[in-house]
Amino acid sequence: LIQGHQRYKAAIQNKIKEIPCIIINERDSIGAEYDVNLYRRHLTEEEIKNYEKKKAELEKSKVTLISVFKSIEHLLPKEIIDVLTTIPPNVQETFYRCIPQKIITDTTEIEKKEKQIAGLNIDIREKEKEISILKKKMESLDQENKSLKAIKDAKKDEIEAVINERVK
């Protein structure tokens, strides 16, 4: 118990069985304890400086969840969250990329993704049809090119024959 000692005693005296509370991890509890000691107690300047220094060190070392884990935090066991908040964001990213299946819980998000996939499948089918049409056009143009080359070669041979007869 970090704060609310008097409220806790009053609840016990009044036989209140449930008391609203916030459960925090050890690192946050140390910071909260420092805040209580700093602002509610009569401390010397040196004690205040020491508390501020320790609190600053805690804040520097504090790691938060990366956004992908924050979005599914409510699904993760507390133990995993506690471990994740002790590792740097880049390591969390690496860990996340190693997870074989991503979790999406928002049904509207799932429906949105399914519609995107359906739309992409339609686009792919249309592009495949366009490719097929273009392939047929290319084959036709290749055939036409071969015909034109044959005509060109024939005309060239005719011109050379006429030139050769006149030269003789």
Summary of the structure (lengths in Angstrom):
residues: 168
radius of gyration: 38.5
end to end distance: 119.5
largest distance: 133.4
contacts: 329
relative contact order: 0.05
helix: 76%
strand: 0%
